[in-house]
Amino acid sequence: MIDLVSTSESGAEEGLSRLVYVSRAAPPVDAAGLLNQARNNNPTRSITGGLALLDGVFLQYLEGPAHQVGLLFEKIRQDTRHWDVKVLERRVVPRRMFADWSMAMLEWTQETTMIFQSFSPGVALKLYETDPSTAAPLFRAWAATDCWTQLGGSVH
């Protein structure tokens, strides 16, 4: 079943949702393999998003048709590469944040580290402890940087 996301005159996509989750990665982590899989599968599902990986923890932002995002998240929950999976936010949204990317991975730089710390002052750099109320705004701040990698190079 394919979910269609229609665009209104205002540019908002109807039936669009986002899901932000955190999980612990089962070693060894094959980040390139995960990105390849996402880039092969996400376009047919109309799913886009961003992924941060640090110290064996995934923080991922998924967006697309609600049904498709739900199906993908169920696969992630059952995937042995993820454990201790926790939803930080799930909601309907008017438009995509990562419209041009099937999936991109955050590059950890001084800038992206400072952005994380600005959302969690005084807290160690631990993705698993990301505050659910700041998860989506954190990705919004990161999305405004040039610190993203796709296969074969950076996203600019």
N, C-alpha and C positions, 0 to 999 in steps of 0.2 A: 504494500500500500504506500503510495507516495502522498505526502502532505504538501499541499501547495501553500505558499506564502504569497499573498497578494499585496501590492503596493497601492496605498491610497494617494489621493491628489497631494497630500501634504508630504509625501515621501516616506511615511511610516509604513512598516510592514505589518500586516494583520496576521495574527496567529504565531507571532514570533516570541520565543522565550529565551532566557539565558539561565544557565546553571553554572555555578562556581563551586568546585569541590576541592578537597585536599585529600591526599592519600600518601601512604608510605610505599616506596618502591622496593620491590623484591630484587635483590642483586642477582646477577649483574644487570645494570641498567643500560639498555640499548636505545639511547635517545634518538639516534639517526633512524633506527628501525621503527620507533614509535611515530616519528614525524612522517616517514615514508608511508606507513600504514594509514595515518590520518589523511595525508594528501591524496592517497589513492581512493579512500572510501568516503571522505566527507563531502566532496562536491556532489556526488549523486544523491546525498541526503540533504543537501542545502545547509550543511553545518559549517560554521567558521569558528575561529577562536584563537586563543593564545595559551601557551603552556610555560610555566616556570618550573625549573627543577633545581633543587639545591639540597645538598647533604642527604640525598636519598628520599626526598619528599617532593611530590608533584603538587602544584597548585595550578588548576586549569579552569579556564573560562570557555564555556561552550555556548554557542548561540545558533538558533535555527528554529524550524517548525517544532512546536512543543512535543509532538508525538515522536519525531525523529530524535530530538535531544533526549527524551526519556528512554527510547530504545538503546541509544548509544550508551547512556549512563548505566543502564542495566548490564550491558556487555562489559563495561569498565569494572563494575562491581564484581563481576564474575571472573574477570581476567586475573590470572595468578601473578601478573606483574605488579598488581596493586593490592594492598591490604590496608586495613584500618581506614577505609574510605568514609569520608564525612562530608555531607552537603553543607556548604556555607550559605548559599543563597540559590533560590529558584524563584523566578518571577517572569511575568509577561513584560516585554519591552517594546517600545515603538520602532526602534531601528537598531541596526547592527553597529557594534564598535569595531569589529574586525572584518568588514565586508569584503575586503580584497584578499583575504588570506584563508585558505582551507585550514591551515594551522601554522603558527609560527612559534618559535621558542625564544624566550627572553634570554638575552646575554647578560650575565652578571658583571656589572661595571661599578665604578664608584657612584655614578649617577643613579643606577637602578637600586643599589644598596641604600643610598641616601633617601630615595623615594620611599622604599619599604620602611625605613626607620622613621620617616616623617609621619607615617600612618600608625606606627607603633612605638611612640617615644619611650625610651627607657627599657625596651624589650629586646632581648637578643634576636639575632637574625635567624628565626626559626619559622619556616613556612607553615608547619603543622599547627602553629599557634596563632595563625592569622585570624583576626577578629572578623566574624561574619559580616558585621555592619560596615566594614571598610574594604572587603574583598573586591567588589566591583569597582569602587572608586580607585582602589590601588591599581587595578588593571587599566583603568582610564588614564591614570597618570603615566603608567608605563607605556601605554599605546602612543602617547605623545612624543616618545623618544625614538631615536634611531637604533635602539638596542635590541633588535629582533633578528633572528636567524631563520632562514628557510634553507632548504637543501641547495647547496651550491653558492651560498653567500648570504649577505645581510639584507634585511628589508629596509628600504629608505623611502 
